[in-house]
Amino acid sequence: MHIVFIEDNKSLATAVIKMLNDAGHAVDHFVDGSLANQHLKISDPDLAIIDINLPSLDGITLTKYIRQRKKVFPVILLTARDDIDDRVKGLDSGADDYLVKPFSMAELDARIRALSRRNIHLIPEIESIGLLSFDHTARRLFNDLNEIKLSKRELTLFEALLQRKGQYVAKSILADKLYGTGSDISLNAIEVAVLRLRKCLSEFKITIKTGRGIGYMLDEII
């Protein structure tokens, strides 16, 4: 998943970013609410995690701006406040969930998984392609009962392509999904990741087509 994380507490941000990266997510991190707001005007991540107490623009107002722009990605608000009125204000602003500090990384990870399931919309929980099935909830790729072992980066790449199955996805979009927006990564790294994933999937009647100057498309081999 591509996650925007807005938190100005350095130690907490470091811990959360490590957890998200270890789980295979790409993270765009901001410490300022106004800067994050400008970014979110042009970015459409899979999920946002927003601290309420931010410099220049608070998290509740930022969430309101997100919803006013008709953005539908899930939002988790973080705060040290445990007052019911504050929770109500946060949820009324358009947030999907609310996490009170201090919290465990396991709980945040579980909240992210729950919201990612809710954001699947019309996609079935288990989606099939070729000889494989993908469990969106558990992020598990399998053939019958045997799990296909992929690296976290490869699994994120597979998810990004599966979301647009039958359509070409630009290298730049895949780079954002795998490494975060504006990451200093060569697009050659995407080519290498695609080659590795294509090799893993080929025996299961799945291919990744290359559109020169366009991007990559996940498709079945008929």
C-alpha positions as MATLAB code, in Angstrom:
seq = 'MHIVFIEDNKSLATAVIKMLNDAGHAVDHFVDGSLANQHLKISDPDLAIIDINLPSLDGITLTKYIRQRKKVFPVILLTARDDIDDRVKGLDSGADDYLVKPFSMAELDARIRALSRRNIHLIPEIESIGLLSFDHTARRLFNDLNEIKLSKRELTLFEALLQRKGQYVAKSILADKLYGTGSDISLNAIEVAVLRLRKCLSEFKITIKTGRGIGYMLDEII';
ca = [
       0.000    0.000    0.000;
       0.963    3.623   -0.536;
       0.488    5.420    2.796;
       0.780    9.118    3.639;
       1.878    9.548    7.268;
       1.714   12.981    8.926;
       3.360   13.164   12.359;
       5.780   15.711   13.810;
       6.989   13.600   16.735;
      10.335   12.345   15.451;
      10.698    9.227   17.604;
       7.126    8.069   16.972;
       7.435    8.778   13.260;
      10.641    6.743   13.029;
       9.022    3.754   14.744;
       5.844    3.866   12.654;
       7.704    4.289    9.360;
       9.901    1.299   10.189;
       6.836   -0.812   10.948;
       5.119    0.253    7.728;
       8.214   -0.359    5.600;
       8.745   -3.768    7.227;
       5.163   -4.628    6.285;
       5.918   -3.762    2.661;
       4.173   -0.378    2.501;
       5.544    2.713    0.737;
       5.405    5.795    2.977;
       5.296    9.535    2.293;
       6.101   11.270    5.597;
       5.258   14.877    6.466;
       5.690   16.842    9.699;
       3.642   19.894    8.645;
      -0.108   19.925    8.049;
      -0.093   22.580    5.319;
       2.648   20.862    3.336;
       0.788   17.571    3.628;
      -2.395   19.261    2.440;
      -0.647   20.564   -0.685;
       0.709   17.078   -1.373;
      -2.693   15.444   -0.937;
      -4.261   17.797   -3.462;
      -2.385   15.941   -6.196;
      -1.733   12.565   -4.547;
      -4.215    9.752   -4.044;
      -2.694    7.284   -1.565;
      -4.292    4.077   -0.375;
      -4.514    5.379    3.202;
      -3.505    8.364    5.364;
      -2.417    8.371    9.008;
      -2.733   11.881   10.445;
      -1.773   13.270   13.833;
      -4.273   15.824   15.150;
      -1.732   18.239   16.663;
       0.294   19.405   13.662;
       2.160   22.608   12.842;
       0.320   25.131   10.618;
      -2.758   22.983    9.985;
      -4.313   20.562   12.486;
      -5.266   17.005   11.559;
      -9.033   17.480   11.910;
      -9.056   20.450    9.523;
      -6.755   18.585    7.132;
      -9.155   15.629    7.124;
     -12.062   17.974    6.365;
     -10.152   19.379    3.383;
      -9.473   15.847    2.135;
     -13.176   14.983    2.219;
     -14.197   18.315    0.678;
     -12.065   17.349   -2.328;
     -14.087   14.115   -2.568;
     -11.074   11.941   -1.739;
     -12.291    8.600   -0.420;
      -9.115    6.904    0.836;
      -9.294    5.861    4.519;
      -7.955    8.192    7.216;
      -6.711    7.188   10.668;
      -6.354   10.045   13.158;
      -3.704    9.876   15.884;
      -3.929   11.907   19.087;
      -2.895   12.031   22.715;
      -6.428   13.171   23.584;
      -8.781   10.555   24.999;
     -11.837   12.770   25.336;
     -15.072   11.553   23.739;
     -15.810   15.005   22.284;
     -12.442   14.998   20.525;
     -13.141   11.554   19.095;
     -16.522   12.713   17.819;
     -14.964   15.792   16.175;
     -12.356   13.603   14.511;
     -14.880   11.129   13.131;
     -17.253   13.920   12.082;
     -14.409   15.488   10.095;
     -14.426   12.417    7.863;
     -11.894   10.157    9.553;
     -12.508    6.409    9.380;
     -10.700    5.471   12.579;
      -9.162    7.030   15.664;
      -6.122    5.818   17.603;
      -5.123    7.252   20.979;
      -1.445    7.547   21.915;
       0.378    5.627   23.178;
      -0.567    2.692   20.963;
       1.117   -0.543   19.964;
       2.465   -1.045   16.457;
       0.484   -4.284   16.277;
      -2.752   -2.383   16.891;
      -1.955    0.207   14.222;
      -1.103   -2.578   11.781;
      -4.438   -4.279   12.548;
      -6.351   -1.013   12.013;
      -4.629   -0.548    8.647;
      -5.552   -4.075    7.566;
      -9.167   -3.541    8.618;
      -9.455   -0.288    6.679;
      -7.752   -1.739    3.618;
     -10.431   -4.439    3.557;
     -13.147   -1.790    3.806;
     -11.577    0.166    0.947;
     -11.658   -2.738   -1.485;
     -15.193   -1.670   -2.541;
     -16.475   -4.159   -5.125;
     -13.359   -6.325   -5.226;
     -13.975   -9.750   -3.672;
     -11.986  -10.692   -0.580;
     -10.326  -13.482   -2.575;
      -9.530  -12.687   -6.202;
      -8.345  -15.236   -8.755;
      -6.039  -14.765  -11.707;
      -4.476  -17.553  -13.753;
      -3.894  -20.522  -11.440;
      -3.500  -18.326   -8.360;
      -5.782  -16.684   -5.835;
      -5.029  -13.583   -3.787;
      -6.489  -12.986   -0.339;
      -6.764   -9.200   -0.035;
      -7.343   -9.410    3.706;
      -4.341  -11.547    4.605;
      -2.223  -10.299    1.663;
      -1.623  -13.943    0.778;
      -1.052  -15.357   -2.710;
      -1.710  -19.076   -3.095;
      -2.296  -21.995   -5.443;
      -4.849  -24.371   -3.934;
      -3.550  -24.531   -0.338;
       0.088  -23.742   -1.098;
       1.242  -20.188   -0.451;
       3.430  -18.540   -3.091;
       6.365  -16.960   -1.301;
       7.137  -13.455   -2.525;
       9.250  -10.736   -0.973;
       7.298   -7.847    0.571;
       8.317   -5.609   -2.315;
       7.192   -8.194   -4.885;
       3.889   -8.659   -3.067;
       3.270   -4.892   -3.067;
       4.059   -4.805   -6.794;
       1.654   -7.682   -7.436;
      -1.110   -5.869   -5.488;
      -0.557   -2.649   -7.431;
      -0.814   -4.469  -10.761;
      -3.767   -6.603   -9.655;
      -5.737   -3.487   -8.694;
      -5.596   -2.489  -12.362;
      -5.666   -5.948  -13.905;
      -5.917   -5.692  -17.691;
      -4.661   -2.075  -17.695;
      -1.168   -0.683  -18.125;
       0.301    0.931  -15.002;
       3.049    3.515  -15.461;
       6.479    2.906  -13.932;
       6.175    6.160  -11.992;
       2.952    4.993  -10.324;
       4.539    1.660   -9.417;
       7.559    3.509   -7.984;
       5.219    5.559   -5.761;
       3.473    2.386   -4.588;
       6.729    0.588   -3.807;
       8.937    3.391   -2.500;
       6.764    6.463   -1.833;
       6.073    9.613   -3.823;
       9.158   11.394   -5.076;
      11.498    8.668   -3.865;
      15.037    8.847   -5.196;
      14.851    5.529   -6.969;
      15.863    4.671  -10.525;
      13.035    3.387  -12.692;
      15.432    0.575  -13.595;
      14.692   -0.790  -10.119;
      11.058   -1.188  -11.187;
      12.167   -3.095  -14.286;
      14.217   -5.467  -12.136;
      11.319   -5.981   -9.706;
       8.949   -6.708  -12.601;
      11.367   -9.238  -14.100;
      11.609  -11.095  -10.795;
       7.859  -11.104  -10.270;
       7.195  -12.173  -13.858;
       9.517  -15.149  -13.380;
       7.674  -16.187  -10.191;
       4.247  -15.983  -11.852;
       4.963  -17.521  -15.261;
       4.332  -21.133  -14.221;
       0.861  -20.164  -12.948;
      -0.415  -18.871  -16.325;
       0.089  -15.233  -15.357;
       2.178  -12.741  -17.282;
       3.242   -9.132  -16.881;
       3.076   -7.437  -20.270;
       5.353   -4.525  -21.120;
       3.982   -1.519  -22.986;
       6.972    0.470  -24.166;
       6.672    4.013  -22.884;
       3.394    3.077  -21.151;
       4.097    0.698  -18.282;
       3.212   -2.823  -17.198;
       0.003   -4.856  -17.183;
      -0.867   -7.984  -15.214;
      -2.770  -10.475  -17.368;
      -3.619  -14.137  -17.719;
      -1.953  -16.448  -20.221;
      -4.730  -18.033  -22.258;
];
